[in-house]
Amino acid sequence: MLQAMQGRKVKRMLDVGCGGGQLIVDACLRDPSLTGVGIDIDRNAIAWANDLARRSGVADRVEFVVGDAFAPKTWPAVCTESRRSVHDERAARALPAW
Ligand SMILES: C[S@@+](CC[C@H](N)C(=O)[O-])C[C@H]1O[C@@H](n2cnc3c(N)ncnc32)[C@H](O)[C@@H]1O
């Protein structure tokens, strides 16, 4: 994923099923201008992800929220904002409509 992002001028990423948040945190550590949102159905995973972000010093650029990937109409607004920022048209089309 991180390799695929290279050269695409990605500025904001959305990780659906983010688990403990490692992917977004690693991406933010590589790119100081990147921001991201992670969503996961598991509250414990979101707590771990927020803790990882704090410990890694990127908490000001990432947000981890609880939500069901298959119910995008119920996602917190911050995820919708991420969708508007999708830079890859194919990825944007792959996301569910809401
Ligand atoms: C393999 S982990 C993903 C790890 C993460 N994306 C990464 O690359 O480091 C899969 C995650 O999907 C989450 N998940 C499973 N069903 C889900 C659903 N319906 N909505 C949101 N997250 C879900 C699980 O809780 C788990 O944390």
The ligand as an ORCA input file, in Angstrom:
! r2SCAN-3c Opt
* xyz 0 1
  C      -6.317     -7.342      8.981
  S      -7.036     -6.087      9.977
  C      -6.620     -4.619      9.061
  C      -5.314     -4.016      9.364
  C      -5.022     -2.655      8.786
  N      -5.858     -2.238      7.671
  C      -3.566     -2.594      8.354
  O      -3.307     -2.663      7.150
  O      -2.714     -2.522      9.234
  C      -8.780     -6.179      9.576
  C      -9.624     -5.252     10.412
  O     -10.912     -5.159      9.846
  C     -11.804     -4.902     10.899
  N     -13.186     -5.172     10.467
  C     -13.780     -6.377     10.241
  N     -15.056     -6.199      9.861
  C     -15.274     -4.860      9.840
  C     -16.388     -4.047      9.517
  N     -17.565     -4.565      9.132
  N     -16.256     -2.714      9.583
  C     -15.086     -2.144      9.971
  N     -13.988     -2.862     10.285
  C     -14.081     -4.200     10.229
  C     -11.322     -5.794     12.009
  O     -11.795     -5.347     13.281
  C      -9.805     -5.705     11.845
  O      -9.267     -4.739     12.711
*
